[in-house]
Amino acid sequence: MDPSEPSAYGVWSLVIVNSAVFIMFAFSFARPRTTRDWRSFGAFSGFLVALFTEMYGFPLTIYLLSGWLATRFPGVDFFAHDSGHLLEIMFGWRANPHFGPFHLLSTVFLGGGFWLLASAWKVLYQAQKARRLAVTGPYARVRHPQYAGFVLIMIGFLLQWPTLVTLAMFPILVFMYARLARREEREVAQEFGEEYAAYARRTPAFLPRPRDLLPRRQAG
């Protein structure tokens, strides 16, 4: 890196702005209410802050892996901002990383995750207001679409800008969401009894069945 060139990192204003924008965007869909909701949302927010801190603030992963990266990929300036898209670099993509395969796949996961959060919240809100079980929309395909949405968003960011910290956080967060989901199911089962039991038997928890991904025909 040329010492005369401005650093691609240390832009803490972008860390703050990006963290705030994505956290508020997710908040507008997740709408945490209970202590459990806030715990899961807080962990997700921590993931975002860790991500943007390395993306714009201090590239900890680049520093820790700099020796290995320089040996494996000579000639690449890993302290240039575009080189932080490590998967694109490792798989030989040398054009604009924003048009690379991993970045494009990341966009699909991010868009799908935020769409899932938004559509699930609408169904859940209406069901809670009517004091009935949420079984339509995304809930017709998986029992926990909001947690699935958070996981899709995290995968999207890992594809776009993998870091050691977020890679370590990811399985912890997935485990936490799985535990929270099981606790929620026990509470809902107590409230709705056999209706929920029947719903749980026909609906997967997080991953929809392949046939459920196809548009459903209307009876007529």
CYANA upper distance limits for C-alpha pairs under 8 A (distance plus 0.5 A):
  1 MET  CA      5 GLU  CA      8.09
  1 MET  CA     77 ASP  CA      6.97
  1 MET  CA     79 PHE  CA      7.29
  1 MET  CA     80 ALA  CA      8.07
  7 SER  CA     80 ALA  CA      8.45
  8 ALA  CA     56 TYR  CA      7.82
  8 ALA  CA     79 PHE  CA      7.50
  8 ALA  CA     80 ALA  CA      6.50
  8 ALA  CA     81 HIS  CA      5.87
  9 TYR  CA     55 MET  CA      8.05
  9 TYR  CA     56 TYR  CA      5.49
  9 TYR  CA     57 GLY  CA      5.59
  9 TYR  CA     58 PHE  CA      6.60
  9 TYR  CA     59 PRO  CA      7.73
  9 TYR  CA     81 HIS  CA      7.90
 10 GLY  CA     56 TYR  CA      6.68
 10 GLY  CA     57 GLY  CA      4.78
 10 GLY  CA     58 PHE  CA      6.54
 11 VAL  CA     15 VAL  CA      7.36
 11 VAL  CA     56 TYR  CA      6.00
 11 VAL  CA     57 GLY  CA      5.95
 12 TRP  CA     16 ILE  CA      6.78
 12 TRP  CA     53 THR  CA      8.16
 12 TRP  CA     56 TYR  CA      7.14
 12 TRP  CA     57 GLY  CA      5.88
 13 SER  CA     17 VAL  CA      6.59
 14 LEU  CA     18 ASN  CA      6.26
 14 LEU  CA     52 PHE  CA      8.45
 14 LEU  CA     56 TYR  CA      6.89
 15 VAL  CA     19 SER  CA      6.45
 15 VAL  CA     49 VAL  CA      7.92
 15 VAL  CA     52 PHE  CA      5.72
 15 VAL  CA     53 THR  CA      6.07
 15 VAL  CA     55 MET  CA      8.23
 15 VAL  CA     56 TYR  CA      6.31
 15 VAL  CA     57 GLY  CA      6.84
 16 ILE  CA     20 ALA  CA      6.49
 17 VAL  CA     21 VAL  CA      6.55
 18 ASN  CA     22 PHE  CA      6.66
 18 ASN  CA     52 PHE  CA      7.43
 19 SER  CA     23 ILE  CA      6.44
 19 SER  CA     45 SER  CA      8.41
 19 SER  CA     48 LEU  CA      6.59
 19 SER  CA     49 VAL  CA      6.07
 19 SER  CA     52 PHE  CA      6.99
 20 ALA  CA     24 MET  CA      6.44
 21 VAL  CA     25 PHE  CA      6.49
 22 PHE  CA     26 ALA  CA      6.56
 22 PHE  CA     48 LEU  CA      8.16
 23 ILE  CA     27 PHE  CA      6.48
 23 ILE  CA     45 SER  CA      6.51
 23 ILE  CA     48 LEU  CA      7.96
 24 MET  CA     28 SER  CA      6.61
 25 PHE  CA     29 PHE  CA      7.43
 26 ALA  CA     30 ALA  CA      6.49
 26 ALA  CA    114 PHE  CA      7.82
 26 ALA  CA    117 LEU  CA      8.27
 27 PHE  CA     31 ARG  CA      5.91
 27 PHE  CA     32 PRO  CA      7.76
 27 PHE  CA     41 PHE  CA      8.34
 29 PHE  CA    114 PHE  CA      8.36
 29 PHE  CA    117 LEU  CA      6.12
 29 PHE  CA    118 ALA  CA      5.46
 29 PHE  CA    121 TRP  CA      6.63
 30 ALA  CA     41 PHE  CA      8.33
 30 ALA  CA    117 LEU  CA      6.86
 30 ALA  CA    118 ALA  CA      8.03
 30 ALA  CA    121 TRP  CA      6.96
 30 ALA  CA    146 GLN  CA      7.74
 31 ARG  CA    121 TRP  CA      8.35
 32 PRO  CA     37 ASP  CA      5.23
 32 PRO  CA     38 TRP  CA      5.92
 32 PRO  CA     41 PHE  CA      7.54
 33 ARG  CA     37 ASP  CA      6.42
 33 ARG  CA     38 TRP  CA      7.28
 34 THR  CA     38 TRP  CA      6.82
 35 THR  CA     39 ARG  CA      6.65
 36 ARG  CA     40 SER  CA      6.87
 36 ARG  CA    180 LEU  CA      7.92
 37 ASP  CA     41 PHE  CA      6.62
 38 TRP  CA     42 GLY  CA      6.25
 39 ARG  CA     43 ALA  CA      6.80
 40 SER  CA     44 PHE  CA      6.86
 40 SER  CA    176 MET  CA      8.14
 40 SER  CA    177 TYR  CA      7.49
 41 PHE  CA     45 SER  CA      6.62
 42 GLY  CA     46 GLY  CA      6.71
 43 ALA  CA     47 PHE  CA      6.94
 43 ALA  CA    173 LEU  CA      7.52
 44 PHE  CA     48 LEU  CA      7.03
 44 PHE  CA    150 PHE  CA      7.92
 44 PHE  CA    173 LEU  CA      8.04
 45 SER  CA     49 VAL  CA      6.77
 46 GLY  CA     50 ALA  CA      6.63
 47 PHE  CA     51 LEU  CA      6.65
 47 PHE  CA    154 MET  CA      8.46
 47 PHE  CA    166 THR  CA      6.69
 47 PHE  CA    169 MET  CA      7.45
 48 LEU  CA     52 PHE  CA      6.72
 49 VAL  CA     53 THR  CA      6.44
 50 ALA  CA     54 GLU  CA      7.05
 50 ALA  CA    165 VAL  CA      7.46
 50 ALA  CA    166 THR  CA      7.19
 51 LEU  CA     55 MET  CA      6.67
 51 LEU  CA    157 PHE  CA      8.47
 51 LEU  CA    161 TRP  CA      8.18
 51 LEU  CA    163 THR  CA      7.71
 51 LEU  CA    165 VAL  CA      8.42
 51 LEU  CA    166 THR  CA      6.95
 52 PHE  CA     56 TYR  CA      6.38
 52 PHE  CA     57 GLY  CA      7.65
 53 THR  CA     57 GLY  CA      5.15
 53 THR  CA     58 PHE  CA      6.56
 53 THR  CA     59 PRO  CA      8.10
 54 GLU  CA     58 PHE  CA      5.48
 54 GLU  CA     59 PRO  CA      4.96
 54 GLU  CA     60 LEU  CA      6.79
 54 GLU  CA     61 THR  CA      8.06
 54 GLU  CA    163 THR  CA      7.94
 55 MET  CA     59 PRO  CA      7.08
 55 MET  CA     81 HIS  CA      8.48
 55 MET  CA     84 GLY  CA      7.76
 55 MET  CA    161 TRP  CA      7.85
 59 PRO  CA     63 TYR  CA      6.89
 60 LEU  CA     64 LEU  CA      6.68
 61 THR  CA     65 LEU  CA      6.52
 61 THR  CA    163 THR  CA      6.12
 61 THR  CA    164 LEU  CA      6.28
 61 THR  CA    165 VAL  CA      8.39
 62 ILE  CA     66 SER  CA      5.89
 62 ILE  CA     78 PHE  CA      7.37
 62 ILE  CA     79 PHE  CA      7.91
 62 ILE  CA     84 GLY  CA      8.07
 65 LEU  CA     69 LEU  CA      6.44
 66 SER  CA     70 ALA  CA      6.43
 66 SER  CA     78 PHE  CA      8.07
 67 GLY  CA     71 THR  CA      6.81
 68 TRP  CA     72 ARG  CA      6.69
 69 LEU  CA     73 PHE  CA      6.20
 69 LEU  CA     74 PRO  CA      8.26
 69 LEU  CA     78 PHE  CA      8.41
 70 ALA  CA     74 PRO  CA      5.71
 70 ALA  CA     75 GLY  CA      8.11
 70 ALA  CA     76 VAL  CA      7.77
 73 PHE  CA     90 MET  CA      8.27
 76 VAL  CA     83 SER  CA      8.05
 77 ASP  CA     83 SER  CA      7.37
 78 PHE  CA     83 SER  CA      5.57
 78 PHE  CA     84 GLY  CA      7.18
 79 PHE  CA     83 SER  CA      7.34
 79 PHE  CA     84 GLY  CA      8.07
 80 ALA  CA     84 GLY  CA      7.87
 82 ASP  CA     96 ASN  CA      8.25
 82 ASP  CA     97 PRO  CA      7.03
 83 SER  CA     89 ILE  CA      7.19
 84 GLY  CA    161 TRP  CA      6.93
 85 HIS  CA     89 ILE  CA      7.14
 85 HIS  CA     97 PRO  CA      7.14
 85 HIS  CA    160 GLN  CA      6.61
 85 HIS  CA    161 TRP  CA      5.69
 85 HIS  CA    162 PRO  CA      7.86
 86 LEU  CA     90 MET  CA      6.52
 86 LEU  CA    161 TRP  CA      7.24
 86 LEU  CA    162 PRO  CA      7.32
 87 LEU  CA     91 PHE  CA      6.63
 87 LEU  CA    102 PHE  CA      7.39
 87 LEU  CA    159 LEU  CA      7.65
 87 LEU  CA    160 GLN  CA      8.15
 87 LEU  CA    161 TRP  CA      8.35
 87 LEU  CA    162 PRO  CA      8.15
 88 GLU  CA     92 GLY  CA      6.81
 88 GLU  CA     93 TRP  CA      5.53
 88 GLU  CA     94 ARG  CA      7.98
 88 GLU  CA     97 PRO  CA      6.87
 88 GLU  CA    100 GLY  CA      6.90
 88 GLU  CA    101 PRO  CA      7.98
 88 GLU  CA    102 PHE  CA      7.00
 88 GLU  CA    103 HIS  CA      8.42
 89 ILE  CA     93 TRP  CA      6.02
 89 ILE  CA     94 ARG  CA      7.11
 93 TRP  CA     97 PRO  CA      7.66
 93 TRP  CA    100 GLY  CA      7.10
 95 ALA  CA     99 PHE  CA      8.21
 95 ALA  CA    100 GLY  CA      7.95
 96 ASN  CA    100 GLY  CA      7.35
 97 PRO  CA    103 HIS  CA      7.35
 98 HIS  CA    103 HIS  CA      6.18
 98 HIS  CA    104 LEU  CA      7.77
 99 PHE  CA    103 HIS  CA      6.93
 99 PHE  CA    104 LEU  CA      6.84
100 GLY  CA    104 LEU  CA      6.72
101 PRO  CA    105 LEU  CA      6.59
102 PHE  CA    106 SER  CA      6.44
102 PHE  CA    159 LEU  CA      6.25
102 PHE  CA    160 GLN  CA      6.76
103 HIS  CA    107 THR  CA      6.85
103 HIS  CA    159 LEU  CA      7.14
103 HIS  CA    160 GLN  CA      5.54
104 LEU  CA    108 VAL  CA      7.14
105 LEU  CA    109 PHE  CA      6.98
105 LEU  CA    156 GLY  CA      7.83
105 LEU  CA    159 LEU  CA      7.97
106 SER  CA    110 LEU  CA      6.60
106 SER  CA    155 ILE  CA      7.96
106 SER  CA    156 GLY  CA      4.64
106 SER  CA    157 PHE  CA      6.90
106 SER  CA    158 LEU  CA      8.38
106 SER  CA    159 LEU  CA      6.00
106 SER  CA    160 GLN  CA      6.14
107 THR  CA    111 GLY  CA      6.44
107 THR  CA    156 GLY  CA      7.09
108 VAL  CA    112 GLY  CA      6.48
108 VAL  CA    156 GLY  CA      7.97
109 PHE  CA    113 GLY  CA      6.44
109 PHE  CA    152 LEU  CA      5.99
109 PHE  CA    153 ILE  CA      6.53
109 PHE  CA    155 ILE  CA      7.38
109 PHE  CA    156 GLY  CA      5.32
110 LEU  CA    114 PHE  CA      6.72
110 LEU  CA    152 LEU  CA      6.97
110 LEU  CA    153 ILE  CA      5.18
110 LEU  CA    154 MET  CA      8.36
110 LEU  CA    155 ILE  CA      8.45
110 LEU  CA    156 GLY  CA      5.66
110 LEU  CA    157 PHE  CA      7.88
111 GLY  CA    115 TRP  CA      6.53
111 GLY  CA    153 ILE  CA      8.35
112 GLY  CA    116 LEU  CA      6.53
112 GLY  CA    149 GLY  CA      7.82
112 GLY  CA    152 LEU  CA      7.60
112 GLY  CA    153 ILE  CA      8.28
113 GLY  CA    117 LEU  CA      6.79
113 GLY  CA    148 ALA  CA      7.93
113 GLY  CA    149 GLY  CA      4.59
113 GLY  CA    150 PHE  CA      6.76
113 GLY  CA    151 VAL  CA      7.95
113 GLY  CA    152 LEU  CA      5.44
113 GLY  CA    153 ILE  CA      5.55
114 PHE  CA    118 ALA  CA      6.68
114 PHE  CA    149 GLY  CA      6.87
114 PHE  CA    150 PHE  CA      8.39
114 PHE  CA    153 ILE  CA      7.57
115 TRP  CA    119 SER  CA      6.58
115 TRP  CA    149 GLY  CA      8.29
116 LEU  CA    120 ALA  CA      6.32
116 LEU  CA    138 PRO  CA      7.65
116 LEU  CA    145 PRO  CA      6.89
116 LEU  CA    146 GLN  CA      7.06
116 LEU  CA    148 ALA  CA      8.34
116 LEU  CA    149 GLY  CA      5.83
117 LEU  CA    121 TRP  CA      6.56
117 LEU  CA    145 PRO  CA      7.52
117 LEU  CA    146 GLN  CA      5.55
117 LEU  CA    149 GLY  CA      5.97
117 LEU  CA    150 PHE  CA      8.05
118 ALA  CA    122 LYS  CA      7.02
119 SER  CA    123 VAL  CA      7.08
119 SER  CA    137 GLY  CA      7.77
119 SER  CA    138 PRO  CA      7.50
120 ALA  CA    124 LEU  CA      6.55
120 ALA  CA    137 GLY  CA      7.57
120 ALA  CA    138 PRO  CA      6.35
120 ALA  CA    139 TYR  CA      7.53
120 ALA  CA    145 PRO  CA      6.67
120 ALA  CA    146 GLN  CA      6.69
121 TRP  CA    125 TYR  CA      6.38
121 TRP  CA    146 GLN  CA      7.96
122 LYS  CA    126 GLN  CA      6.85
123 VAL  CA    127 ALA  CA      6.69
123 VAL  CA    134 ALA  CA      7.00
123 VAL  CA    136 THR  CA      7.38
123 VAL  CA    137 GLY  CA      7.19
123 VAL  CA    139 TYR  CA      8.42
124 LEU  CA    128 GLN  CA      6.56
124 LEU  CA    134 ALA  CA      6.17
125 TYR  CA    129 LYS  CA      6.58
126 GLN  CA    130 ALA  CA      6.77
127 ALA  CA    131 ARG  CA      6.37
127 ALA  CA    132 ARG  CA      5.60
127 ALA  CA    133 LEU  CA      6.44
127 ALA  CA    134 ALA  CA      5.78
128 GLN  CA    132 ARG  CA      6.65
128 GLN  CA    133 LEU  CA      7.98
128 GLN  CA    134 ALA  CA      8.25
133 LEU  CA    192 PHE  CA      7.91
133 LEU  CA    196 TYR  CA      7.99
134 ALA  CA    139 TYR  CA      6.80
135 VAL  CA    139 TYR  CA      5.30
135 VAL  CA    140 ALA  CA      5.52
135 VAL  CA    199 TYR  CA      8.13
136 THR  CA    140 ALA  CA      5.25
137 GLY  CA    141 ARG  CA      8.11
138 PRO  CA    142 VAL  CA      6.84
138 PRO  CA    145 PRO  CA      6.62
139 TYR  CA    143 ARG  CA      5.87
139 TYR  CA    144 HIS  CA      7.52
139 TYR  CA    145 PRO  CA      6.95
140 ALA  CA    203 THR  CA      7.41
141 ARG  CA    203 THR  CA      6.53
141 ARG  CA    204 PRO  CA      7.44
141 ARG  CA    208 PRO  CA      5.93
141 ARG  CA    209 ARG  CA      8.07
141 ARG  CA    212 ASP  CA      6.70
141 ARG  CA    213 LEU  CA      8.44
142 VAL  CA    203 THR  CA      6.18
142 VAL  CA    204 PRO  CA      5.62
142 VAL  CA    205 ALA  CA      5.70
142 VAL  CA    206 PHE  CA      5.88
142 VAL  CA    207 LEU  CA      6.94
142 VAL  CA    208 PRO  CA      6.16
143 ARG  CA    200 ALA  CA      7.78
143 ARG  CA    203 THR  CA      6.82
143 ARG  CA    204 PRO  CA      6.71
143 ARG  CA    205 ALA  CA      5.19
143 ARG  CA    206 PHE  CA      7.00
144 HIS  CA    148 ALA  CA      6.80
144 HIS  CA    181 ALA  CA      7.51
144 HIS  CA    205 ALA  CA      6.36
144 HIS  CA    206 PHE  CA      6.32
145 PRO  CA    149 GLY  CA      6.45
145 PRO  CA    206 PHE  CA      7.24
146 GLN  CA    150 PHE  CA      6.91
147 TYR  CA    151 VAL  CA      6.87
147 TYR  CA    177 TYR  CA      6.85
147 TYR  CA    181 ALA  CA      8.49
147 TYR  CA    206 PHE  CA      8.34
148 ALA  CA    152 LEU  CA      6.71
148 ALA  CA    206 PHE  CA      6.36
148 ALA  CA    207 LEU  CA      8.43
149 GLY  CA    153 ILE  CA      6.78
150 PHE  CA    154 MET  CA      6.82
151 VAL  CA    155 ILE  CA      6.70
151 VAL  CA    174 VAL  CA      7.46
152 LEU  CA    156 GLY  CA      6.64
153 ILE  CA    157 PHE  CA      6.86
154 MET  CA    158 LEU  CA      6.67
154 MET  CA    170 PHE  CA      7.78
155 ILE  CA    159 LEU  CA      6.70
156 GLY  CA    160 GLN  CA      6.84
157 PHE  CA    161 TRP  CA      6.36
157 PHE  CA    162 PRO  CA      7.63
158 LEU  CA    162 PRO  CA      4.96
158 LEU  CA    163 THR  CA      7.89
158 LEU  CA    166 THR  CA      7.88
158 LEU  CA    167 LEU  CA      7.77
162 PRO  CA    166 THR  CA      7.50
162 PRO  CA    167 LEU  CA      7.34
163 THR  CA    167 LEU  CA      6.50
164 LEU  CA    168 ALA  CA      6.65
165 VAL  CA    169 MET  CA      6.68
166 THR  CA    170 PHE  CA      6.45
167 LEU  CA    171 PRO  CA      8.08
168 ALA  CA    172 ILE  CA      7.74
169 MET  CA    173 LEU  CA      6.63
170 PHE  CA    174 VAL  CA      6.72
171 PRO  CA    175 PHE  CA      6.57
172 ILE  CA    176 MET  CA      6.66
173 LEU  CA    177 TYR  CA      6.60
174 VAL  CA    178 ALA  CA      6.70
175 PHE  CA    179 ARG  CA      6.81
176 MET  CA    180 LEU  CA      6.66
177 TYR  CA    181 ALA  CA      6.48
178 ALA  CA    182 ARG  CA      6.82
179 ARG  CA    183 ARG  CA      6.80
180 LEU  CA    184 GLU  CA      6.64
181 ALA  CA    185 GLU  CA      6.66
182 ARG  CA    186 ARG  CA      6.94
183 ARG  CA    187 GLU  CA      7.07
184 GLU  CA    188 VAL  CA      6.67
185 GLU  CA    189 ALA  CA      6.36
186 ARG  CA    190 GLN  CA      6.84
187 GLU  CA    191 GLU  CA      7.06
188 VAL  CA    192 PHE  CA      6.55
188 VAL  CA    193 GLY  CA      8.31
188 VAL  CA    196 TYR  CA      7.68
189 ALA  CA    193 GLY  CA      5.50
189 ALA  CA    194 GLU  CA      8.13
189 ALA  CA    196 TYR  CA      6.16
189 ALA  CA    197 ALA  CA      7.31
192 PHE  CA    196 TYR  CA      6.02
193 GLY  CA    197 ALA  CA      6.92
194 GLU  CA    198 ALA  CA      6.54
195 GLU  CA    199 TYR  CA      6.82
196 TYR  CA    200 ALA  CA      6.51
197 ALA  CA    201 ARG  CA      6.74
198 ALA  CA    202 ARG  CA      7.06
199 TYR  CA    203 THR  CA      6.50
200 ALA  CA    204 PRO  CA      7.47
200 ALA  CA    205 ALA  CA      8.27
203 THR  CA    208 PRO  CA      8.32
204 PRO  CA    208 PRO  CA      6.53
204 PRO  CA    209 ARG  CA      7.85
208 PRO  CA    212 ASP  CA      6.65
208 PRO  CA    213 LEU  CA      7.42
209 ARG  CA    213 LEU  CA      7.43
210 PRO  CA    214 LEU  CA      7.97
212 ASP  CA    216 ARG  CA      8.26
